Amino acid sequence: MARSKQFAVLGLGRFGSSVARTLTDNGFSVLCIDNNADIVQSVSEFATHAVQADVSDEAVLRSLGLGNFDVVVIAIGSNMESSIMSTLIAKELGAKFVVAKATNFTQKTILQKVGADRIVMPERDMGYKVARGLISANIIDTINISDEISIIEVEPPASWINKSISHSNIRVEYGFNIVALKRGNKVIVSPKADEVIAENDIVLVIGENSAIERLEEETRHA
C-alpha cells in the first residue's frame, strides 16, 4: 500500500488554517506551525501535530523534519520576509513540493525566484472565480490548473443538449476534454463518445482558458 502524502502548513491565519483543516478532514497527516500560541492551540484540536515556532528559523524547521514532507504550504502573506525565508528554507531542506501564498505580484515574483513550485493568491483567485460565475449563467465553478488551463463545471448550452458527446462537437469547437458528467447523484467518469448529454447534466471539462472565455461569451449572448 502506497504511503499517504504528508503535509506541513506554515502560518495559521484564515488561509493556512482552512488548508490544514481541509487536508485533515480528508485523512492526511498535517503538521501545523505558527508563532502564535493561541492559534496553535486552536488548530491542535484537529491537526495531526501543531507546533509553536518561528517559521523562518532554519534550525527549528530542520528539527521538525520539514525536508521529509511531500508538500509544504507557506501560508504567510503579510510578512513578506518570513514568507520568502520559509520558502527558501523549505526548498533547501528538500521539501518535494512547496506551495506559497502571495498577496501581490511582487511577492509572487520573488517567491518564484526562490524556488516555490506553486504560488497561490487567494484573494485574487477568489475574486476571479466569483467574477467568472457572475458573467456566465452556465459556468458553475472554475478550478484553475495553471495560467493557461482550467477545469470547469458547466450547465450544457442548448447546442449540447440531447446530443452525443461526439455529435456535440465540443472537442472540435473548443478543444475541451470531458472529464465527467454529473447526472443527479450519479457521476459518469470519462464518458464515452456516444454518451448523450441531458438537459440537467453538469459537464466537467478541462481546457484552455481562452476557449473557456469564448464559451462564456457565446452563452452570455445566446
C-alpha positions in Angstrom: 0.0 0.0 0.0 1.4 3.4 -1.0 2.3 5.8 1.7 -0.1 8.7 2.2 1.2 12.1 1.4 2.4 14.2 4.4 1.7 17.9 4.5 3.1 20.8 6.5 1.4 24.2 6.8 3.4 27.2 8.0 1.4 30.1 9.1 -2.1 29.5 10.5 -4.1 32.6 9.6 -7.5 32.1 7.9 -6.0 30.7 4.7 -3.5 28.4 6.4 -6.0 27.1 9.0 -8.5 26.4 6.2 -5.9 24.5 4.2 -4.9 22.5 7.3 -8.4 21.6 8.3 -9.4 20.6 4.8 -6.4 18.3 4.5 -7.0 16.8 7.9 -10.7 16.3 7.1 -9.6 14.3 4.1 -7.5 12.0 6.1 -4.0 13.4 5.6 -1.3 13.8 8.1 -0.7 17.5 8.7 2.0 19.4 10.7 1.0 22.9 11.5 3.4 25.6 12.6 2.8 29.2 13.8 4.4 31.5 16.3 1.1 32.4 17.9 0.4 30.1 20.9 -3.4 30.7 20.9 -3.7 29.9 17.2 -1.6 26.8 17.6 -3.8 25.7 20.5 -7.0 26.1 18.4 -5.5 24.2 15.4 -4.2 21.4 17.6 -7.9 20.3 18.1 -7.9 18.9 14.5 -4.3 18.9 13.2 -2.1 15.8 13.4 0.7 17.9 15.0 0.7 21.6 15.9 3.8 23.4 16.9 4.5 26.9 18.2 7.7 28.0 16.4 9.3 30.7 14.3 8.5 29.6 10.7 11.6 31.3 9.4 14.1 29.6 11.8 16.0 27.1 9.8 17.2 25.1 12.8 13.7 24.7 14.1 12.3 23.6 10.7 15.2 21.2 10.2 14.5 19.7 13.7 10.8 19.2 12.7 11.9 17.3 9.6 10.4 19.7 7.1 12.5 18.3 4.3 10.7 14.9 4.6 7.3 16.3 3.8 5.7 15.8 0.4 4.0 19.2 0.3 4.8 22.3 2.4 2.3 25.1 2.3 3.8 28.5 3.1 0.6 30.3 4.2 2.2 33.6 5.3 1.1 36.6 3.4 1.5 39.8 5.4 5.1 39.2 6.5 7.0 39.1 3.2 10.4 38.4 4.7 9.1 35.4 6.7 7.3 34.1 3.6 10.4 34.3 1.5 12.7 32.8 4.1 10.4 30.0 4.9 10.0 29.1 1.2 13.8 29.2 0.7 14.5 27.1 3.7 11.8 24.5 2.8 13.4 24.1 -0.6 16.9 23.9 0.8 15.8 21.2 3.3 14.5 19.1 0.5 10.7 19.5 0.6 9.3 17.9 -2.5 6.7 20.5 -3.4 6.3 24.0 -1.9 3.1 26.0 -2.3 3.4 29.6 -1.2 0.8 32.3 -0.6 1.4 35.7 -2.1 -0.6 38.9 -1.5 0.7 40.8 -4.5 2.6 40.3 -7.8 5.9 41.5 -6.4 5.8 38.8 -3.7 4.7 36.2 -6.2 7.7 37.1 -8.4 10.2 36.8 -5.5 8.7 33.5 -4.3 9.0 32.1 -7.8 12.7 33.1 -7.9 13.5 31.5 -4.5 12.0 28.2 -5.7 8.3 27.9 -4.8 6.7 25.3 -7.0 3.3 26.9 -7.0 2.1 30.3 -6.0 -1.5 31.0 -4.8 -3.1 34.4 -4.4 -6.3 33.5 -2.5 -7.9 37.0 -2.7 -7.2 37.4 -6.4 -8.2 33.8 -7.2 -11.4 34.0 -5.3 -12.2 37.3 -7.0 -11.6 35.8 -10.4 -13.7 32.8 -9.5 -16.7 35.0 -8.3 -16.5 37.3 -11.3 -16.4 34.3 -13.8 -19.5 33.0 -12.1 -21.3 36.4 -12.3 -20.7 36.9 -16.0 -21.6 33.4 -17.2 -25.0 31.9 -16.5 -23.8 28.5 -17.5 -20.5 28.1 -15.7 -21.0 26.9 -12.1 -17.4 26.5 -10.9 -13.9 27.0 -12.1 -10.7 25.4 -10.9 -7.5 27.0 -12.2 -4.9 24.4 -13.0 -2.4 26.9 -14.4 -2.4 30.3 -16.1 -3.5 28.6 -19.3 -5.6 25.6 -18.3 -8.7 25.3 -16.1 -11.4 22.7 -15.2 -15.0 24.0 -15.3 -18.3 22.7 -14.2 -20.8 23.9 -16.8 -24.5 23.6 -17.4 -24.8 22.4 -21.0 -25.7 25.1 -23.6 -28.8 24.3 -25.7 -26.5 23.3 -28.6 -25.1 20.4 -26.5 -28.4 19.0 -25.1 -29.8 15.7 -26.4 -26.7 15.2 -28.5 -24.0 12.6 -28.0 -20.6 13.9 -27.0 -19.2 13.2 -30.5 -22.1 14.9 -32.3 -22.0 18.0 -30.0 -18.6 18.8 -31.5 -17.3 20.0 -28.0 -13.8 18.7 -28.6 -13.7 20.1 -32.2 -15.1 23.5 -31.4 -13.3 24.2 -28.1 -10.6 21.6 -27.7 -12.2 20.5 -24.4 -11.6 17.1 -22.9 -14.7 16.0 -21.0 -13.7 14.7 -17.5 -17.1 13.6 -16.3 -20.9 14.1 -16.4 -22.7 14.7 -13.2 -26.3 13.4 -13.5 -28.2 13.8 -10.3 -26.4 11.7 -7.7 -24.5 9.7 -10.4 -21.1 10.7 -11.8 -20.1 9.3 -15.2 -16.3 9.4 -15.3 -14.6 9.7 -18.7 -17.9 9.3 -20.6 -17.8 7.6 -24.0 -18.2 9.5 -27.2 -21.8 8.1 -27.7 -22.9 9.3 -24.3 -25.9 11.7 -24.7 -25.8 14.9 -22.7 -29.1 15.5 -20.9 -30.6 18.9 -20.1 -30.0 18.6 -16.4 -26.5 17.2 -16.6 -23.5 19.1 -15.3 -20.5 18.8 -17.6 -16.9 18.8 -16.2 -14.4 19.8 -18.9 -10.7 20.7 -18.9 -9.5 23.1 -21.5 -7.5 26.3 -22.3 -8.7 29.4 -20.6 -9.1 31.2 -23.9 -11.6 28.5 -25.1 -13.5 28.8 -21.8 -13.7 32.5 -22.2 -15.1 32.0 -25.7 -17.7 29.6 -24.3 -18.7 32.2 -21.7 -19.0 34.9 -24.3 -21.2 32.7 -26.5 -23.5 31.5 -23.7 -23.8 35.0 -22.3 -25.3 36.3 -25.6 -27.2 33.1 -26.5 
